[in-house]
Amino acid sequence: MTVHPTNWRKASYSGQQSACVEVGSIGDGAAVRDTKNRAAGYFTANREQWSAFVAAIKGGKFDA
C-alpha cells in the first residue's frame, strides 16, 4: 500500500527564501522534500528516526 504525505509545511527557518525543505505527515513519521524540485520525490523517516533527527538539530549537532 502506498501512503502519500499530507499537510506539507515549509521549514520556519527558511523565512521567505525559496531554497528550502518541506515536511509532511506520513503514517507514524515524516516525509521531507526539496521545494525547488518537488517532482524529485521525498524521503521518509519513522517517528523514532524523526525524533532523533530533530533532537540532533536542537542540540546543535549540525551547526557550522
C-alpha positions in Angstrom: 0.0 0.0 0.0 1.3 3.5 -0.9 0.9 6.2 1.7 1.1 9.8 0.5 2.3 12.6 2.7 -0.2 15.2 3.8 0.0 18.6 5.5 3.2 19.7 3.8 4.7 22.8 5.6 7.9 24.8 4.9 10.6 24.9 7.4 10.1 28.1 9.6 13.9 28.7 9.4 13.6 29.3 5.7 11.6 32.6 6.0 10.8 34.0 2.6 13.5 32.0 0.8 12.6 29.7 -2.0 15.5 27.3 -1.4 14.2 25.3 1.5 12.6 22.0 2.6 9.1 21.0 3.4 8.0 18.4 5.9 4.8 16.4 5.6 3.0 13.9 7.8 3.1 10.3 6.8 1.7 7.5 8.9 3.8 7.2 12.0 6.6 9.6 10.9 7.5 12.4 8.5 8.4 13.0 4.8 10.9 15.6 3.6 11.2 17.2 0.1 13.0 20.0 -1.6 10.8 22.9 -2.5 12.8 23.7 -5.6 12.3 20.2 -7.0 9.1 18.7 -5.6 8.8 16.3 -8.6 12.1 14.6 -7.4 10.1 12.9 -4.6 10.7 12.8 -0.9 12.3 10.6 1.7 10.6 9.3 4.8 11.5 8.7 8.5 9.6 6.8 11.1 8.7 8.5 14.4 11.8 7.3 16.2 14.2 8.4 13.4 12.5 11.8 13.0 12.6 12.4 16.8 16.4 11.6 16.8 17.0 13.9 13.9 15.0 16.8 15.4 16.8 16.3 18.8 20.2 16.4 16.9 19.3 19.7 15.3 18.1 21.3 18.5 21.3 20.0 20.2 23.5 21.8 17.6 24.9 18.7 16.1 24.8 20.2 12.6 25.8 23.7 13.4 28.7 25.0 11.4 
